[in-house]
Amino acid sequence: MDKLIEIANQAIADYGFRQVALWSPEDAVERWDLSPAEEAVLTGVVHEALAALPVPVEPADIPAEQARIAGLIKAALG
């Protein structure tokens, strides 16, 4: 779960990385050695949440978005 939260946090803060997480999730799965359950959350819940974010996420909003999406990940994997 921590690896998935790390990916989401980076994707929220870095729009270029967000594009990789959204459209080439297999790269993140391989690089972070995600489990099948984590991969499903990345391509499902996390994908939807990242796709809905504004471009860019305002710096002041990054911590709140990171906490929100981490909560979604924890709920999905809980």
SULBELDA-V272760 format. One record per residue. RES is the residue in one letter. PHI is phi in whole degrees, 0 to 359 (none if undefined). PSI is psi as a letter, one per 30 degrees, with the letter a starting at -180 (* if undefined). D_LAST is the distance of its C-alpha to the last C-alpha in Angstrom with 2 decimals. Layout:
BEGIN
res = (RES,RES)
phi = (PHI,PHI)
psi = (PSI,PSI)
d_last = (D_LAST,D_LAST)
END
This chain:
BEGIN
res = (M,D,K,L,I,E,I,A,N,Q,A,I,A,D,Y,G,F,R,Q,V,A,L,W,S,P,E,D,A,V,E,R,W,D,L,S,P,A,E,E,A,V,L,T,G,V,V,H,E,A,L,A,A,L,P,V,P,V,E,P,A,D,I,P,A,E,Q,A,R,I,A,G,L,I,K,A,A,L,G)
phi = (none,298,295,293,295,299,298,298,301,293,293,290,279,233,299,298,293,301,297,295,297,283,250,223,298,298,295,293,301,290,297,263,52,285,286,302,294,295,299,296,291,299,274,249,301,292,303,299,294,292,295,275,289,289,242,278,285,298,309,292,268,302,301,294,293,297,294,296,288,299,296,297,296,299,294,290,262,296)
psi = (e,e,e,e,e,e,e,e,e,e,e,e,f,j,e,e,e,e,e,e,e,e,f,h,f,f,e,e,e,e,e,g,h,k,l,e,e,e,e,e,e,e,f,c,e,e,e,e,e,e,f,f,l,l,j,l,k,k,e,f,f,e,e,e,e,e,e,e,e,e,e,e,e,e,e,e,f,*)
d_last = (9.41,12.49,14.80,13.20,13.35,16.88,17.85,16.84,18.66,21.67,21.73,21.84,24.67,26.60,27.56,28.94,25.75,23.92,26.32,25.46,21.69,22.49,25.32,25.03,21.36,22.60,24.23,21.05,19.36,22.44,23.05,19.65,19.21,15.83,14.24,14.57,10.87,11.24,14.58,13.47,11.30,14.39,16.80,15.13,13.25,14.56,17.94,18.38,17.58,19.89,22.54,22.80,23.57,27.23,29.37,29.47,26.88,29.18,28.87,28.43,25.45,23.56,21.71,20.54,19.40,17.58,15.73,15.05,13.73,11.61,10.00,9.66,8.15,5.46,5.00,5.67,3.82,0.00)
END
